C-alpha cells in the first residue's frame, strides 16, 4: 500500500493504480526470430532491487507512466514519461 | 466472594446482568466478560480445540488463547475473546466445543485416547480411502464457534485519515511519544485498544511526577485531548501495518446500534509511526499446566487492580523472573493471598526471596511444578527440586505463572522490521526498523516507567522532526522508585524426573512439548514447517502466548538457539477482524454495482426473468403463464425465426475511436483491416492478444474519415478499452488517436427476424430500408419514429436485423413504440438465452465460450490476417511453430445422433469410438442447443485437426455417460446467408 506519484494527480494510494509490468521492453519487428519474440513476450528481469515498470492510474486520470521502484523497499523514483529513455538506476 | 468492595476501574453504580451457559450472573460496567466470570468464581469457561480438555481464562487481554465464547443472537459472533469482550446488559454467552454441556462433554473421550492422536495424526492415519471421508467428523469434533446464519444487522463503516505521526499504543511510552510529537506541532493520531489511555499505568502501582500512576495517565490524557492537532482513538486496535506507513485500525465505538456503527475501520496513512505496543507475558510450560485456574501473573494482577477481582483465595506462583515475583508480591499485599512462590532460579544473588519471605510468602527457589491436580479447577500443585527430589503437594485454587515476556513485535514485523533474539532477556527484540517506523517502551524490552517515558518521548520527537517539525521543548516525566529488572533464567519446559504428564505449549491448538519433539524427529525442523505440522501458533490468538516457547523448545530439540530457529512470518491482522469490518458499506449492490439496460424497468414489466451477465442485468427469458424456462426460450427462438423479435442490446460496447491515425490504429488492434472500410459500412472484427490468442470479437463501423465506432462484446468492453489505451499510450504514444467509451450514452434496441423490415416500416422511418440501398453490414443515420437515430444492419441472430441507436434516455419510449408497431406480427421480446441459442444455430462464435486461452484466430477459422502485409497485435505470435502446428484444436460444428439430447457443454471428445477415460480428450463441446428450426441437436466445439475431420462421427463423454455426434462445418442454419438480406 505504497504511494505512487501520478504525473497528473500527484501522490495517490496504490489501490488507484494498476501495474503494467516491466517498462521499456522493446517490441521486436515482425522479422524477429522465434527466440527473440519469445523473450519479448515472456522474458522479464524480475530483479531484487530497482525495477523500471509502467503503471496506469486506472481509477484516476487513466494515464500511463513509468516508475523506478525498489522491489525490496518499495522506494519509488519518478514518474517518467513513457516516451523518455529509462533513467539511471539509483545507487 | 472474589470481588473486592473497593478499588478497580469498574462502576459499581452500574450493575449489569448477563448469562453464561444459561446461568444468570452479574457484573459491573467496566467489566470484561472474563473479569465478571472470575468475579463469580468461574475459571472453567471452555473445552480445548482437539482434546476437549477443560480450560480456563489465561490472560487479561487480546492475547487470550482459551477463553473463546459464542455470543448468541443475530449479532452473535463465534470465537469472541472473553478477556476483551466488554460486559453489556443482557449479554448471553456460551462455551464452545462442548457437547452436550461444558461440564459433561462427550468429546472429552478423545483426551483419554490422546496417545492415538499425536500432532498430524490425520496425515498418517486417514489416507485411505481419502482424507475427505474423515474430514467432516474431524471438523465437527475439533471446532471453534458457529458462524451466525442470518444477515448481519450491524452497521460497519470505514474512514480514511492522514497524519504526520501515528502512535500505536497509549501506555506510558505511547503517551509520551504522542505528547512529544504533538508539542512539536505534528498532526498526531494516537490509537489504543482500551477505553482509557494509560496501558499498565491503569493497573500497575507506580508514582510518576508525584501522582499515582492512574492519575498521571488521566492528566496526560487530558493534556493530549486539549490539543487540536491530536486525534485520540481509544477502543481501537491497530491490526495491520503495510508498506508506505499505511495502517489499519479497528475501532469498536461505544454504544453501537441505533445508527451508530458496531465497528469502524480506520485506514491511516502516516508519515511516521511510533510503535509502543508493549509486551505479552509468557506462560511456563510444565506438566498439566492447562487446568482452569492457571493463568498469567500479570493477568491476575490486572484482574485485581483494574477489575477488583481476586482470581483465587490461595494462589501459588511459578516464575522464572523478578517481574513475576514482583507481581506475586503485589497481589499478596493487595489481598489476594499467595501461599508460595516456586522459582526455577536459585536463591543466590537475588533479593527476591527476602522480599517474598518478608511478606510471609513461602519461597521455593530452585524448584519446579512437576504436576497439577484438579479437573475443572486446579486444586493443588506438586513441587519438586530441579533434581526431582523434595516433592511436595501444595493446595491452591489458582496458579499464577510468569515465564518471561515477549514484546509485541507483530506490527513491527508486518512493516518489514527485523528481529534479534536477546539471550539475556530471553526475548525477540526489534533490531532493524523499516523506514519511518520507531519503537519505544516494552516493545524494546524496557521494563520500568523511566525507560518507557524516555524512549517514548525520544521516538515521538524524532518522528516529528523527520516530518520537518522543530524539536519539542518538553521535559520527560520522572517516575518514583527504582526501575525493575527482569533477571530471567529461561525455563522452556520442565525436564525433571517424574515429569511425565503432557506439558502444553499452545493452549488454543492443544500442542504439547512432545508434539514439537515429534515434529523435530520427523524432520519438520523449520519453524514454518513446525507451525503447519503441529498447528502451533495458528488460530485466533496466532500464538501470542505460545510462539516463543515453541520456538525455544524446537531449538532445544534441534540444538539451536531461538535466534537460529527464527520466527514464523507475522501477517495481518494482529487480532481477529470480522468480515463485516472489511466489507464496511460494500454490501449487496454497493459491493457489486450492476449495470442496467436503459429499458430495464420496461423489461421487468414485460415479465423478464433477469440474469447477471458479467456486470449487466439482462433479461434471460420472458415466461408466459404456465411456461417453464425451456418452453419460453424455444418459443422466443421460434417466433423470432418466424416473425420478429425485439431486444435491448445496449450492453454491447460502444467505443468511439477518433483521430488522424484512427484507421491505422484499428489496423493494428484487429487481425483484419479497418483502414480500407468505406464510410457508412460495418465490418466484423476479431482481435488477438500479443500472444496470438483470440481476445474479443465484435463489429466496427466507419463513421467518418477519421472516426470509427467499435463495438466489443458486452462483457469485454472495459477490457478492450483498457487494452486499446495501454497500446496507444505505451507503444504508439505519438499516434493521434483518442478512444472514448460511450457505451452508457446510447440505447441500442434490436429488431430481428423476417418481419423486421416490415415492423420498422410500420413504425415510420425516412431511411430507405430496401436491402439494395441499406445492405447488411452498413449503417444509416435518419429518423425512426419520433427520434433521430443511427441504425446498424448487423446480426447476431442470423436473421435480418436492425439495431436502432438513440440517446439512452429515449430508449424506453422507443421500446414502447417498437412493441406497438410490432403487434401485427406478434413481435416478441427476445431473452439472452434465446439469443445465444440463435447464434449457435448460425455458428456465430462467442469468444471466451467457444475459445479459451490457447485458441488462435486460425483455430476459429479466421485467417484474413494472412493477407495483411503489415504488423498488428499478435501477428508475430501467429507465426510461431506452436500456432502453426498440426493437431491444434479447431472450431467445428457437431450434430448429435439423438436430436432430442442436448449435448452438455464441457463434454469431452474421446480419441476414438469405444474409448473410455482415462484417455486424452480430442476436444470438447463449447456451446450447444436443441434447434427446433433444424430439428437437430447442434453444438459448437473444439476438435483436434477438426477442419480435416468433417463428416466423421465422434464419441463424447460427459459425467459417466457417452453419446455420438457427427462433425460438420460450424454453421447449421442458412450457410448461404439468405436470411440476412
Contacts between the chains, C-beta under 8 A, distances in Angstrom:
chain1	res1	chain2	res2	distance
A	1	B	242	4.2
A	1	B	243	5.4
A	1	B	244	5.4
A	1	B	246	3.9
A	2	B	243	4.7
A	2	B	244	3.6
A	2	B	246	7.8
A	3	B	244	5.4
A	3	B	269	7.6
A	13	B	246	7.7
A	13	B	269	7.4
A	14	B	243	8.0
A	14	B	244	7.4
A	20	B	726	6.4
A	20	B	730	6.9
A	27	B	731	6.4
A	28	B	876	7.5
A	29	B	871	7.8
A	30	B	871	5.2
A	30	B	875	6.3
A	30	B	876	5.2
A	30	B	879	8.0
A	32	B	876	6.6
A	34	B	880	5.8
A	34	B	881	7.0
A	37	B	876	5.2
A	37	B	877	7.0
A	37	B	880	7.0
A	38	B	880	7.8
A	41	B	690	6.7
A	41	B	691	6.2
A	41	B	877	7.1
A	54	B	730	6.2
A	56	B	722	7.9
A	56	B	725	7.6
A	56	B	726	7.0
A	56	B	729	7.9
A	58	B	722	7.3
A	62	B	725	6.6
A	63	B	729	7.1
A	64	B	725	7.4
A	64	B	726	6.6
A	64	B	729	4.0
A	64	B	730	5.3
A	73	B	435	7.1
A	74	B	243	4.9
A	74	B	244	6.7
A	82	B	729	6.3
A	82	B	730	5.5
A	82	B	733	5.3
A	83	B	733	5.4
A	83	B	734	7.6
